[in-house]
Amino acid sequence: MLNGVHMLGKVADLPSQLLQSLSLKDSIPAFDGVEDVVVIGMGGSGIVGDFISTVVRDRYVHVVKSSDMPRVDASTMVIAITYSGSTRETLAAVRKAREYTEKVVMITSSREIEGLCSELGIGYVRVVNNTYSRASLGYMLAPALLVLENSRILSSACKDIKEASDLLSTIAGDGMRLDMLKVRLLGRSLVVVYGDEFTRAAAIRWKQMLNENAKLQCYYDIYPELLHNEIEVWHGQSSHEDTALVILRDDAYEREQEENGYDLYAAINKSKRLLSSKGMNIIELWSVGRSPLTRLLSLSYIGDLLSVHLAYARGVDPTRIPNIDYIKKGV
């Protein structure tokens, strides 16, 4: 229980992490002449790229979750995130990126990374060491957003970070809602999370946190593509009793798609009716907030908190990741 409580406190601290990170703004690097953006990272660090690719609307953002690099040039800005400072894939990708562009910054909690950054001639931002990268989203995401604001790619990062922090604090305090959601997920051996192109980052985050903290099998899929393939999985009346389906929705995005000529709202609702007729246990969550950042975090933060509550309820330690540790050793 102690480890569960320990992790819950760190995960719940996201609103404070976001606010604390604003103090770094004046020391955050800035770059001129940026045409496109690459964000490198794995696991709990890599999710930052998924959030950035959603909130940045007027630049191409390539999210790299391997040691490979896309084709870049001197106008590309690279944000590399390795919370531990030792993620092999990220460090390999950074070395490749540095061959083509000087616009590179590393975000890390490691004190030892300074030597590598000096060797490569790149800047770095050292953030708070919170022990677990998956419980440190605010410490990594906010500095990355500030790099984008200082480089004039985003115009309201500070404002949006403050809004998100305030709203997430209210979500953390809604214990009744969290208990209700926990009951609906408890006892399920599989959680499926559906999102769309806007809520994709939140869906990925749900998968990662349920996997690592609750040791619960989870996968995600995206509307409207899933309506052309995945929807056929749900073909029986009683074959999915151990499965919970979570649908993450955003009203602003769905309305935007309707204005663009595709009624995503109607398509999702039609799929809900179909899945309900198959006896599916469907949990629908709508985003709240004004900015895209806040709306995304309002969905992902619920999954963060639930992952630890479910870990405790399932009798597993959310702080331990023995299989990940085993793979990392010697690779």
C-alpha positions as CSV (number, residue, x, y, z in Angstrom):
1,M,0.0,0.0,0.0
2,L,2.8,2.4,0.8
3,N,4.2,2.2,-2.7
4,G,0.8,2.7,-4.2
5,V,0.3,5.8,-2.1
6,H,3.8,7.0,-2.9
7,M,3.1,6.8,-6.7
8,L,-0.3,8.3,-6.4
9,G,1.1,11.4,-4.8
10,K,3.6,11.8,-7.6
11,V,1.1,11.3,-10.3
12,A,-1.5,13.6,-8.7
13,D,1.2,16.3,-8.5
14,L,0.9,17.1,-12.2
15,P,-0.9,20.5,-11.7
16,S,2.0,21.6,-9.4
17,Q,4.6,20.3,-11.8
18,L,3.2,22.4,-14.6
19,L,3.2,25.6,-12.5
20,Q,6.7,24.9,-11.1
21,S,8.1,24.6,-14.6
22,L,7.0,28.1,-15.5
23,S,9.9,29.4,-13.4
24,L,12.3,28.0,-16.1
25,K,11.0,30.2,-18.9
26,D,13.8,32.8,-18.8
27,S,16.4,30.1,-19.0
28,I,14.8,28.1,-21.8
29,P,16.6,28.2,-25.2
30,A,15.0,29.9,-28.1
31,F,15.6,29.4,-31.8
32,D,15.0,31.5,-34.9
33,G,13.9,30.4,-38.4
34,V,12.2,27.2,-37.3
35,E,10.3,25.6,-40.2
36,D,9.4,22.2,-38.6
37,V,9.8,20.4,-35.3
38,V,11.1,16.9,-34.3
39,V,10.4,15.6,-30.7
40,I,12.4,12.6,-29.6
41,G,11.6,10.4,-26.6
42,M,10.6,7.0,-25.4
43,G,7.9,5.9,-23.0
44,G,7.0,8.4,-20.3
45,S,9.3,10.9,-22.0
46,G,8.1,10.2,-25.5
47,I,4.4,11.0,-24.7
48,V,5.5,14.7,-24.7
49,G,5.9,14.5,-28.5
50,D,2.4,13.2,-28.9
51,F,1.0,16.2,-26.9
52,I,3.1,18.7,-28.9
53,S,2.1,17.3,-32.2
54,T,-1.5,18.0,-31.3
55,V,-1.2,21.5,-29.8
56,V,1.1,22.8,-32.6
57,R,-1.1,23.5,-35.5
58,D,1.0,25.6,-37.9
59,R,4.2,23.5,-38.1
60,Y,4.9,20.0,-39.0
61,V,5.8,18.0,-35.9
62,H,7.5,14.6,-36.3
63,V,7.4,12.4,-33.2
64,V,10.4,10.0,-33.0
65,K,10.1,7.0,-30.7
66,S,13.2,5.1,-31.8
67,S,16.8,5.7,-32.7
68,D,15.9,6.6,-36.3
69,M,15.7,10.2,-37.4
70,P,13.5,11.6,-40.2
71,R,15.2,13.8,-42.8
72,V,16.0,17.1,-41.1
73,D,17.9,20.3,-42.1
74,A,19.2,23.5,-40.6
75,S,15.6,24.9,-40.2
76,T,14.4,21.9,-38.1
77,M,14.2,22.3,-34.3
78,V,14.8,19.1,-32.3
79,I,13.5,18.7,-28.8
80,A,15.0,15.6,-27.2
81,I,13.5,14.3,-24.0
82,T,15.2,11.7,-21.8
83,Y,14.1,12.0,-18.2
84,S,16.8,9.6,-17.0
85,G,19.4,11.0,-19.3
86,S,20.4,7.5,-20.4
87,T,17.7,6.4,-22.9
88,R,19.8,4.7,-25.6
89,E,17.4,5.3,-28.5
90,T,17.0,9.0,-27.7
91,L,20.7,9.6,-27.4
92,A,21.4,7.8,-30.7
93,A,18.8,9.9,-32.4
94,V,20.1,13.1,-31.0
95,R,23.6,12.4,-32.3
96,K,22.1,11.9,-35.8
97,A,20.0,15.0,-35.6
98,R,23.0,17.2,-34.5
99,E,24.7,16.3,-37.8
100,Y,22.1,18.3,-39.7
101,T,20.9,21.1,-37.4
102,E,22.1,23.3,-34.5
103,K,18.6,23.8,-33.2
104,V,18.7,21.0,-30.7
105,V,17.7,21.1,-27.0
106,M,17.7,18.3,-24.5
107,I,15.2,18.1,-21.6
108,T,16.3,15.8,-18.8
109,S,16.5,15.4,-15.0
110,S,20.1,14.0,-15.3
111,R,23.0,15.9,-13.9
112,E,25.4,13.8,-16.0
113,I,24.0,14.9,-19.4
114,E,25.9,18.2,-19.4
115,G,29.0,16.5,-20.7
116,L,27.2,15.0,-23.7
117,C,25.4,18.3,-24.5
118,S,28.7,20.2,-24.4
119,E,30.3,17.6,-26.7
120,L,27.5,17.9,-29.2
121,G,27.2,21.7,-28.8
122,I,23.5,21.7,-27.8
123,G,21.5,23.3,-25.1
124,Y,19.8,21.5,-22.3
125,V,17.1,22.1,-19.7
126,R,17.5,20.2,-16.4
127,V,14.2,19.5,-14.7
128,V,13.2,18.1,-11.3
129,N,14.1,14.5,-10.6
130,N,10.8,12.9,-9.6
131,T,12.1,9.3,-9.7
132,Y,9.6,8.1,-12.3
133,S,9.4,9.5,-15.8
134,R,5.8,8.4,-16.1
135,A,4.9,10.4,-13.0
136,S,6.7,13.5,-14.3
137,L,4.8,14.6,-17.3
138,G,4.5,18.2,-16.2
139,Y,8.2,18.5,-15.6
140,M,8.9,17.5,-19.2
141,L,5.9,18.8,-21.1
142,A,5.9,22.4,-19.8
143,P,9.6,23.1,-20.6
144,A,9.1,21.7,-24.1
145,L,6.1,24.1,-24.6
146,L,8.2,27.0,-23.3
147,V,10.9,26.2,-25.9
148,L,8.2,26.4,-28.5
149,E,6.8,29.7,-27.1
150,N,10.3,31.3,-26.8
151,S,10.9,30.2,-30.5
152,R,7.6,31.9,-31.5
153,I,6.0,28.7,-32.6
154,L,3.3,28.8,-29.8
155,S,2.0,32.1,-28.6
156,S,0.2,31.2,-25.3
157,A,2.1,28.4,-23.7
158,C,2.4,30.1,-20.3
159,K,-1.3,31.0,-20.3
160,D,-2.4,27.5,-21.3
161,I,-0.1,25.9,-18.7
162,K,-1.7,28.0,-16.0
163,E,-5.2,27.1,-17.2
164,A,-4.4,23.4,-17.3
165,S,-2.9,23.5,-13.8
166,D,-6.0,25.1,-12.3
167,L,-8.4,22.7,-14.0
168,L,-6.5,19.6,-13.2
169,S,-6.5,20.5,-9.5
170,T,-10.3,20.3,-9.6
171,I,-10.2,16.8,-11.3
172,A,-7.8,15.5,-8.6
173,G,-10.3,16.6,-6.0
174,D,-13.2,14.7,-7.5
175,G,-12.8,11.5,-5.6
176,M,-16.3,10.3,-6.1
177,R,-15.9,10.3,-9.9
178,L,-12.6,8.5,-9.7
179,D,-14.1,5.8,-7.4
180,M,-17.0,5.3,-9.8
181,L,-14.6,4.9,-12.8
182,K,-12.4,2.5,-10.8
183,V,-15.4,0.3,-10.0
184,R,-16.3,0.2,-13.7
185,L,-12.8,-0.9,-14.8
186,L,-12.0,-3.2,-11.9
187,G,-12.2,-6.9,-12.8
188,R,-11.7,-6.3,-16.5
189,S,-8.7,-8.0,-18.1
190,L,-8.6,-5.6,-21.1
191,V,-9.2,-2.0,-21.5
192,V,-9.7,-0.5,-25.0
193,V,-9.3,3.2,-25.4
194,Y,-10.8,4.9,-28.5
195,G,-9.9,8.5,-29.4
196,D,-9.7,10.6,-32.5
197,E,-6.9,12.6,-34.1
198,F,-7.2,15.2,-31.4
199,T,-7.5,13.0,-28.4
200,R,-4.9,10.5,-29.7
201,A,-2.2,11.7,-27.2
202,A,-4.6,11.2,-24.3
203,A,-5.4,7.7,-25.5
204,I,-1.8,6.8,-25.8
205,R,-1.2,8.1,-22.3
206,W,-4.1,5.9,-20.9
207,K,-2.5,2.8,-22.5
208,Q,1.0,3.6,-21.2
209,M,-0.1,4.3,-17.6
210,L,-2.5,1.3,-17.4
211,N,0.3,-0.9,-18.7
212,E,3.1,0.3,-16.4
213,N,1.2,1.1,-13.2
214,A,-1.7,-1.3,-13.1
215,K,0.0,-4.0,-15.2
216,L,-3.3,-4.1,-17.2
217,Q,-3.5,-4.9,-20.9
218,C,-4.7,-2.0,-22.9
219,Y,-4.7,-0.8,-26.4
220,Y,-6.0,2.2,-28.3
221,D,-7.4,3.0,-31.7
222,I,-8.5,6.1,-33.5
223,Y,-11.7,7.4,-35.1
224,P,-12.7,7.5,-37.9
225,E,-10.1,4.9,-39.1
226,L,-11.3,2.3,-36.6
227,L,-14.7,2.4,-38.2
228,H,-13.2,0.8,-41.3
229,N,-11.6,-2.2,-39.5
230,E,-11.5,-2.4,-35.7
231,I,-15.3,-2.1,-35.4
232,E,-15.6,-5.6,-36.8
233,V,-14.0,-7.0,-33.6
234,W,-17.2,-6.5,-31.7
235,H,-19.2,-9.2,-33.3
236,G,-20.7,-11.2,-30.4
237,Q,-23.1,-10.6,-27.6
238,S,-21.1,-12.2,-24.8
239,S,-17.6,-12.5,-26.0
240,H,-16.3,-9.3,-24.4
241,E,-17.4,-9.5,-20.8
242,D,-13.9,-8.9,-19.5
243,T,-13.4,-5.8,-21.7
244,A,-14.0,-2.2,-20.9
245,L,-14.2,0.4,-23.7
246,V,-13.2,4.0,-22.9
247,I,-14.1,6.6,-25.5
248,L,-12.2,10.0,-25.2
249,R,-14.1,12.8,-26.8
250,D,-13.6,16.5,-27.5
251,D,-16.6,18.6,-28.5
252,A,-14.6,21.4,-30.2
253,Y,-12.7,19.0,-32.4
254,E,-15.8,17.0,-33.4
255,R,-17.6,20.3,-34.3
256,E,-14.6,21.3,-36.3
257,Q,-14.7,18.1,-38.3
258,E,-18.4,18.7,-39.0
259,E,-17.6,22.2,-40.4
260,N,-15.0,20.5,-42.6
261,G,-17.6,18.2,-44.1
262,Y,-17.4,15.1,-42.0
263,D,-19.8,14.5,-39.1
264,L,-17.5,12.7,-36.6
265,Y,-19.9,13.4,-33.8
266,A,-22.6,11.4,-35.5
267,A,-20.2,8.6,-36.5
268,I,-19.0,8.1,-33.0
269,N,-22.5,8.1,-31.6
270,K,-23.6,5.5,-34.1
271,S,-20.7,3.3,-33.2
272,K,-21.7,3.7,-29.5
273,R,-25.2,2.5,-30.2
274,L,-23.8,-0.5,-32.1
275,L,-21.4,-1.4,-29.4
276,S,-24.0,-1.0,-26.6
277,S,-26.2,-3.4,-28.5
278,K,-23.4,-6.0,-28.3
279,G,-23.4,-5.6,-24.5
280,M,-20.2,-3.6,-24.3
281,N,-19.3,-1.7,-21.1
282,I,-18.7,1.8,-22.5
283,I,-17.2,4.6,-20.5
284,E,-17.4,8.0,-22.3
285,L,-15.3,10.9,-21.2
286,W,-15.5,14.4,-22.6
287,S,-12.7,16.9,-22.4
288,V,-13.1,20.2,-20.5
289,G,-11.2,23.5,-20.7
290,R,-10.5,26.2,-23.3
291,S,-7.1,25.6,-24.7
292,P,-6.2,22.4,-26.6
293,L,-3.5,21.7,-24.0
294,T,-6.0,21.8,-21.1
295,R,-8.6,19.8,-23.0
296,L,-6.1,17.0,-23.7
297,L,-4.7,16.9,-20.2
298,S,-8.2,16.9,-18.7
299,L,-8.6,13.5,-20.4
300,S,-5.2,12.0,-19.8
301,Y,-5.0,13.0,-16.2
302,I,-8.0,10.9,-15.3
303,G,-6.2,7.9,-16.7
304,D,-3.1,8.7,-14.8
305,L,-4.9,8.7,-11.5
306,L,-7.0,5.7,-12.3
307,S,-3.9,3.7,-13.2
308,V,-2.6,4.0,-9.7
309,H,-6.0,3.4,-8.0
310,L,-6.4,0.2,-10.1
311,A,-2.9,-0.9,-9.3
312,Y,-3.7,-0.8,-5.6
313,A,-7.1,-2.5,-6.1
314,R,-5.5,-5.3,-8.2
315,G,-2.8,-5.8,-5.6
316,V,0.2,-4.8,-7.8
317,D,3.0,-2.4,-7.0
318,P,2.8,0.6,-9.5
319,T,6.3,1.7,-8.7
320,R,7.9,-1.5,-10.0
321,I,8.5,-2.3,-13.7
322,P,10.6,-5.4,-13.6
323,N,10.1,-6.5,-17.2
324,I,11.1,-3.1,-18.5
325,D,14.1,-3.1,-16.2
326,Y,15.1,-6.6,-17.5
327,I,14.9,-5.6,-21.1
328,K,17.0,-2.4,-20.5
329,K,19.9,-4.3,-18.8
330,G,22.6,-5.1,-21.3
331,V,20.8,-3.8,-24.3
